[in-house]
Amino acid sequence: MKDENFLKENNARHLWHPMGHPGDAQQNPPKIITGAEGVKITDIDGHSVVDAVGGLWCVNLGYSNDVVKEAISKQLYDLPYYSAFAGSTNPPAIEASHAVREFFEEDGMARVFFTSGGSDSVETCLRLARQYHRLRGEPTRTKFLSLKKGYHGTHFGGASVNGNNRFRLNYEPLLPGCHHLPAPYPYRNPFNETDPAKLAQNIAAVLEDEIAFQGAENIAALIMEPILGAGGVIVPDATFMPLMREICDRHGILLISDEVITGFGRTGDWSGARHWGVKPDMMSTAKGITSGYFPVGAALFSDKVAEVFETAGADGAIFTGYTYSAHPVGAAAVIATLSETKRLNTAANAGPRGKQLFEGVQKLAEKYDIIGDVRGGHGLMTGIEIVSDKAAKTPMDAATMKRIHETTYQAGAMVRLGMHNILMSPPLTITEDEVNVILSALDAGFAAA
Ligand SMILES: Cc1ncc(COP(=O)(O)O)c(C=O)c1O
């Protein structure tokens, strides 16, 4: 490895970073993270902080899980790669598919298709949703519905169902036939409805209206996150996802639960759909499936969907997939991660620690007027919306957000900014004391606003 001077001099000179301005990164170079232990990360200057981001909503087991690390390194020596395209497979892939299926059995999931990450998993679900309807003799069902504020990755399909325009505008035109419903976001919505249950009813009415307008016979699927993550940790009313399920069922529309963040315990339950008592038709997963230690995702399918493919004629063949689908090293990481996730019962810790973080931030909101909205309380996902004028709900300017971020970092916690939102999703192994470190660092950050 080159020395520190080289790293600092070349930081963001040759590498374009995702989700940021390449010119700005040259002016304000990104933090160089050099190591990690437990739930803490350390930068090149030796500054160590609690990682309230969990890498990127993914390092559910923390950074020191040797069982997963050893499984990955052993597999590299046994078989570092072989294709899983039709005609060959590998032992960890077979075992990992069994483990993932078992993990989501209660959600009604019956089959697993491995991918390289969340965007791939979403893309796979969207594609197979269309194919499912074709196989059943309804080839006109090609459109997709989704929620504004939803995030579904960056492939053209995922971007087309995405509900945040900053991920869309520069890349338009996107896929035709994708239509968006209002987000279940009581703080801001077109109905001026602050009651989450009434808001859920309003959105259900819009869904019915949109289905009537598009024609149910033209709609393949509704895709939604059980709790909207990147859009600002938007927690719908408990009635919301069951309402969406019921309406989809009535109109023959598949429900895809995008569990890339909410899967594997983050909500305090093993899946976001289970958190709301819903059984989806498909699930897109990634992140927590390997705790971020190896890039893997999985698209999952219910018995109902599986049966249609498996009993179809030649058209049932799945002509999508990736060079790294069912990668043996990734699969070894999945087996070890799921086993560790269950052994450590991380969902059980996510509930109380998430409540502690949420309630701690609510207390900070009494102290700081710039906190417009605090969202969370369902596992370790917390969002804080920062405003410059509380009555007008004016989004805070970028320079102030940067100052809050940097001061919080210097005071002991890495948090993530999503425009004027602070987003937090620490490892699910975090302790009570470590949550308190995040809260006191945020206190310092807000004081510096
Ligand atoms: C709900 C959801 N879906 C899809 C994705 C895309 O996943 P990836 O970045 O692994 O492609 C993300 C990423 O954060 C996500 O949060």
The ligand as a Tripos MOL2 file, in Angstrom:
@<TRIPOS>MOLECULE
LIG
   16    16     1     0     0
SMALL
NO_CHARGES

@<TRIPOS>ATOM
      1 C1        -34.3820   -0.1570   -0.8600 C.3       1 LIG1
      2 C2        -33.1980   -0.2120   -1.7650 C.ar      1 LIG1
      3 N1        -33.2960   -0.8540   -2.9360 N.ar      1 LIG1
      4 C3        -32.2500   -0.9610   -3.7720 C.ar      1 LIG1
      5 C4        -31.0340   -0.4100   -3.4480 C.ar      1 LIG1
      6 C5        -29.8650   -0.5350   -4.3950 C.3       1 LIG1
      7 O1        -28.9070   -1.3600   -3.8620 O.3       1 LIG1
      8 P1        -27.3900   -1.3400   -4.4170 P.3       1 LIG1
      9 O2        -26.8300    0.0060   -4.0250 O.co2     1 LIG1
     10 O3        -26.7420   -2.4940   -3.7030 O.co2     1 LIG1
     11 O4        -27.4430   -1.5330   -5.8730 O.co2     1 LIG1
     12 C6        -30.8730    0.2470   -2.2240 C.ar      1 LIG1
     13 C7        -29.5850    0.8380   -1.8450 C.2       1 LIG1
     14 O5        -29.4510    1.5120   -0.8550 O.2       1 LIG1
     15 C8        -31.9930    0.3690   -1.3650 C.ar      1 LIG1
     16 O6        -31.9080    1.0210   -0.2170 O.3       1 LIG1
@<TRIPOS>BOND
     1     1     2 1
     2     2     3 ar
     3     2    15 ar
     4     3     4 ar
     5     4     5 ar
     6     5     6 1
     7     5    12 ar
     8     6     7 1
     9     7     8 1
    10     8     9 2
    11     8    10 1
    12     8    11 1
    13    12    13 1
    14    12    15 ar
    15    13    14 2
    16    15    16 1
@<TRIPOS>SUBSTRUCTURE
     1 LIG1         1 GROUP 0 **** ****
